[in-house]
């Protein structure tokens, strides 16, 4: 989805779920939920594509690279994205966190292990987007001093990943790798 289309869709629809809850007779909540789910799935599919392009470019032997001792390593950046996203989303939506069921994210230290965890994160996101009840999708909850519907929170989680994906591009450049495939969202 290109940026202009995203902005048009976001601005044109950001009030529709609120309107649907305020005036349920005027907007079909089920149809609106299907539309929101389609857009979320499209956005997260693009996020997965860009994330995997970025993550696979780092040589395996540099996955432990840190630009300073205090910084997260390249691998830790991706592990953080997986843990942060699943933990916050699971708590907000009251769903099972995949890392509370015996999976140990700290063991994902090799390139392949990290890539497997990133793929698992995106599978979790697809499952969550497709199975969350409509009412929960549109439910308003606290976020940064205000309230937003849960479907917007899913975009906030992707923004967090975008932030770390950008950091990882700097890591790539510091290791002499020219990032490929970054075309935006």
C-alpha positions, 0 to 999 in steps of 0.5 A: 500500500503506498503512503498516499493511499494509506493516508487517505484510507486512514484519514477517511476511516479513522472515525468510522469505527467510532461512528459505528459504535455511536450509531450502529444502525448506520454502519454495518460493524461486521462489514467495517471489521472485515475492511479493517482486517483486510487493511491490517493484514495487508499492512502487516504482510508488507511489514513482514516482507520489509523486516525479513529483507532487512534481517536477512541482509546481515551476515550471520557472523554479525548478528551479535554486532553492537555499535556501542557496548550499551546498545542492543545487538542486531539479534537483540533488536529483532528479539525485542520486536518479537517480545515487546509486540507479543507481550503488549498485544497479548496484555491489551487484547487478553490473549495468550502470549506465545512466549509464556507457553515455554518458548524461550526467546533468549535462545534465539541468537543465531541468524536462523533462530532470529529469523524463525522468531520474526516469522513466528511473530508475523504468524501470531499477528495474522492469527490475532488480526483474523481471530480477534472478535469484532467488538474487541477490534473496535474496543477503546483502550488507553494509549499514551494519555488518551484512548484509541480503538484496538485496531489502531493499536495494531498499527502502533505495534507496527510503528514500533517494528518500523522504528527498530527496522530503521535502527537495523539499517544503520547497523547494516551500514556500519557493517558495510552492507548497503540496505536493499529493498527499503521502499517505505511501507 
